[in-house]
């Protein structure tokens, strides 16, 4: 979901929920809670020179994240990403498209290998395996733009291979990130966060889906007691 706040000398863009390709825009039931590249493109047309991008997202579509990241890189002004709880997967790419990154000590940054769901024969699968390897090389290049001095491409690539979750404090050991005091983690980072292997439990417990599941279980227990 995209929200925006304009001030005299700055535009603040709030990026939350899943990062989704423009082709899916309008297909959600109820209110749109996703972030689409077209939304960012439209906002940047009237944005101030200085932009803060407040991110609270579990990620989503890699290509959509790359598109948004590239838009921010092309913006003729200063951009700052503020990781407000979580920037995972495609959302981390958006953060690294900004000139600087700010992150509370208890927020999370997650980087991992690109993946795709496909259907086809052995040749198709091999072709996509090569494509995913090339995409990962691009991810390494993106993250290296803010790697601290002394960190190598091999080290960053290893972080990607392992699906690495970094708190602000830990992220500062690998990347040039301004780490701020701990803050309250919101629950608006979408459903993608539920799809990863090593998602921290506190993030799962903070999702809207987890809250909905808890309520359903309470209803089931109450009905069973009647």
C-alpha positions as CSV (number, residue, x, y, z in Angstrom):
1,X,0.0,0.0,0.0
2,X,1.3,3.4,-0.9
3,X,0.7,6.6,1.2
4,X,2.4,9.9,0.7
5,X,3.0,13.0,2.8
6,X,4.2,16.3,1.2
7,X,6.1,18.9,3.3
8,X,7.7,22.1,2.2
9,X,11.0,20.6,1.3
10,X,10.4,16.9,1.3
11,X,8.1,14.1,0.1
12,X,7.7,11.0,2.3
13,X,6.5,7.9,0.5
14,X,5.2,5.0,2.7
15,X,5.7,1.6,1.1
16,X,4.0,-1.3,2.8
17,X,2.5,-4.7,2.0
18,X,3.6,-7.0,-0.8
19,X,5.6,-5.6,-3.8
20,X,3.5,-6.7,-6.8
21,X,3.8,-6.4,-10.6
22,X,1.6,-3.8,-12.3
23,X,-0.2,-6.5,-14.2
24,X,-2.0,-7.5,-11.0
25,X,-3.2,-4.1,-10.1
26,X,-7.0,-4.0,-9.6
27,X,-7.3,-7.7,-9.0
28,X,-7.3,-7.6,-5.2
29,X,-10.4,-8.1,-3.2
30,X,-11.4,-5.1,-1.2
31,X,-8.9,-2.3,-0.6
32,X,-5.5,-2.4,-2.4
33,X,-2.9,-3.3,0.2
34,X,0.0,-3.9,-2.2
35,X,2.6,-1.7,-3.7
36,X,3.0,-1.4,-7.5
37,X,5.7,0.3,-9.6
38,X,3.1,2.4,-11.3
39,X,2.1,3.9,-7.9
40,X,5.7,5.0,-7.3
41,X,6.1,6.3,-10.9
42,X,3.0,8.5,-10.5
43,X,4.1,9.9,-7.1
44,X,7.6,10.8,-8.3
45,X,6.2,13.1,-11.0
46,X,5.1,15.6,-8.3
47,X,7.5,14.7,-5.6
48,X,9.8,17.2,-3.9
49,X,13.5,17.1,-4.6
50,X,14.2,15.3,-1.3
51,X,12.4,12.0,-0.7
52,X,12.1,9.7,2.3
53,X,10.9,6.2,1.5
54,X,9.5,4.5,4.6
55,X,9.5,0.7,4.0
56,X,7.5,-1.9,5.9
57,X,7.3,-4.8,3.5
58,X,8.1,-8.6,3.3
59,X,8.9,-8.2,-0.4
60,X,7.3,-9.8,-3.4
61,X,8.0,-9.6,-7.1
62,X,11.7,-9.1,-7.8
63,X,11.2,-7.3,-11.1
64,X,8.7,-5.0,-9.5
65,X,11.2,-4.2,-6.7
66,X,13.9,-3.6,-9.3
67,X,11.7,-1.3,-11.3
68,X,10.9,0.8,-8.2
69,X,14.6,0.8,-7.2
70,X,15.6,2.1,-10.6
71,X,13.0,4.9,-10.5
72,X,14.4,6.1,-7.2
73,X,18.0,6.0,-8.5
74,X,17.0,8.2,-11.4
75,X,15.2,10.7,-9.2
76,X,17.0,14.1,-9.4
77,X,17.3,14.7,-5.7
78,X,18.3,13.0,-2.5
79,X,16.6,9.8,-1.5
80,X,16.6,8.1,1.9
81,X,15.2,4.7,2.7
82,X,13.8,4.3,6.3
83,X,13.3,0.6,7.1
84,X,10.3,0.7,9.4
85,X,10.2,-2.8,10.8
86,X,11.1,-4.9,7.7
87,X,12.6,-4.7,4.3
88,X,12.8,-8.2,2.9
89,X,13.5,-9.6,-0.5
90,X,12.3,-7.2,-3.2
91,X,11.7,-4.5,-0.6
92,X,15.4,-4.6,0.3
93,X,16.2,-3.8,-3.4
94,X,14.0,-0.8,-3.1
95,X,15.9,0.4,0.0
96,X,19.3,-0.1,-1.8
97,X,18.0,2.1,-4.6
98,X,18.1,5.1,-2.3
99,X,21.1,7.3,-1.6
100,X,21.1,6.3,2.0
101,X,19.5,3.8,4.4
102,X,18.3,4.4,7.9
103,X,17.2,1.5,10.1
104,X,16.2,1.0,13.7
105,X,18.4,-1.5,15.6
106,X,15.5,-3.9,16.0
107,X,14.2,-3.7,12.4
108,X,15.0,-6.5,9.9
109,X,16.7,-6.6,6.5
110,X,16.4,-9.9,4.6
111,X,18.3,-10.9,1.4
112,X,17.9,-14.2,-0.3
113,X,18.2,-16.1,-3.6
114,X,15.8,-15.2,-6.4
115,X,13.1,-17.8,-7.1
116,X,10.4,-18.4,-9.6
117,X,7.4,-20.7,-10.1
118,X,7.5,-22.2,-13.6
119,X,6.0,-24.9,-15.7
120,X,7.9,-26.6,-18.5
121,X,10.3,-29.3,-19.6
122,X,13.9,-30.0,-18.6
123,X,15.2,-27.4,-21.1
124,X,12.9,-24.7,-19.8
125,X,14.0,-25.5,-16.2
126,X,17.7,-25.3,-17.1
127,X,17.2,-22.1,-18.9
128,X,15.5,-20.5,-15.9
129,X,18.2,-21.8,-13.6
130,X,20.7,-19.9,-15.6
131,X,18.5,-16.8,-15.6
132,X,18.2,-17.0,-11.8
133,X,22.0,-17.2,-11.5
134,X,22.3,-14.1,-13.6
135,X,19.7,-12.3,-11.5
136,X,21.6,-13.2,-8.3
137,X,24.8,-11.7,-9.8
138,X,22.8,-8.5,-10.2
139,X,21.6,-8.6,-6.6
140,X,25.2,-8.9,-5.4
141,X,26.1,-5.8,-7.4
142,X,23.2,-3.9,-5.9
143,X,24.1,-4.8,-2.3
144,X,27.8,-4.1,-2.9
145,X,26.9,-0.5,-3.6
146,X,26.5,0.0,0.1
147,X,28.8,-2.7,1.5
148,X,31.2,-1.5,4.2
149,X,34.8,-1.3,3.3
150,X,36.5,-4.7,3.3
151,X,33.4,-6.8,2.5
152,X,33.7,-8.9,-0.6
153,X,31.2,-10.0,-3.3
154,X,31.7,-13.6,-2.1
155,X,30.6,-12.6,1.4
156,X,27.5,-10.9,0.2
157,X,26.7,-13.7,-2.2
158,X,27.0,-16.1,0.8
159,X,24.5,-14.0,2.7
160,X,22.1,-14.3,-0.2
161,X,22.6,-18.1,-0.5
162,X,21.6,-18.6,3.1
163,X,18.5,-16.4,3.2
164,X,20.0,-14.0,5.8
165,X,17.9,-12.0,8.2
166,X,19.8,-9.1,9.7
167,X,18.7,-6.8,12.5
168,X,19.7,-3.1,12.1
169,X,22.6,-3.7,14.4
170,X,23.8,-6.7,12.4
171,X,23.1,-5.1,9.0
172,X,25.5,-2.2,10.0
173,X,28.3,-4.7,10.1
174,X,27.9,-5.5,6.4
175,X,26.4,-2.3,4.9
176,X,26.7,1.4,5.2
177,X,23.4,1.9,7.1
178,X,22.6,4.5,9.7
179,X,21.3,2.5,12.7
180,X,18.9,4.3,15.0
181,X,17.2,3.5,18.3
182,X,14.8,0.5,18.5
183,X,11.2,1.2,17.5
184,X,7.8,-0.5,17.5
185,X,7.4,-3.0,14.6
186,X,4.2,-2.6,12.7
187,X,2.2,-5.4,11.1
188,X,1.7,-4.1,7.6
189,X,4.4,-5.9,5.7
190,X,2.1,-8.2,3.7
191,X,1.9,-12.0,3.2
192,X,5.2,-12.6,1.5
193,X,6.9,-12.7,4.9
194,X,5.1,-16.0,5.5
195,X,6.7,-17.7,2.5
196,X,10.4,-17.8,3.6
197,X,12.3,-20.6,5.4
198,X,13.7,-18.6,8.3
199,X,11.3,-15.8,9.0
200,X,11.7,-14.7,12.7
201,X,8.8,-15.7,14.8
202,X,8.2,-12.2,16.1
203,X,7.5,-11.1,12.5
204,X,5.1,-13.9,11.8
205,X,3.3,-13.1,15.0
206,X,3.0,-9.5,13.9
207,X,1.3,-10.2,10.6
208,X,-2.4,-9.5,10.0
209,X,-2.8,-13.2,8.8
210,X,-1.4,-14.4,12.1
211,X,-3.9,-12.3,14.0
212,X,-6.7,-13.5,11.8
213,X,-5.7,-17.1,12.4
214,X,-5.6,-16.5,16.2
215,X,-9.1,-15.1,16.1
216,X,-10.4,-18.1,14.1
217,X,-8.9,-20.5,16.6
218,X,-10.6,-18.6,19.5
219,X,-13.9,-18.9,17.7
220,X,-13.4,-22.7,17.1
221,X,-12.6,-23.2,20.8
222,X,-15.6,-21.2,21.9
223,X,-17.9,-23.2,19.6
224,X,-16.5,-26.5,20.8
225,X,-17.3,-25.5,24.4
226,X,-20.9,-24.7,23.6
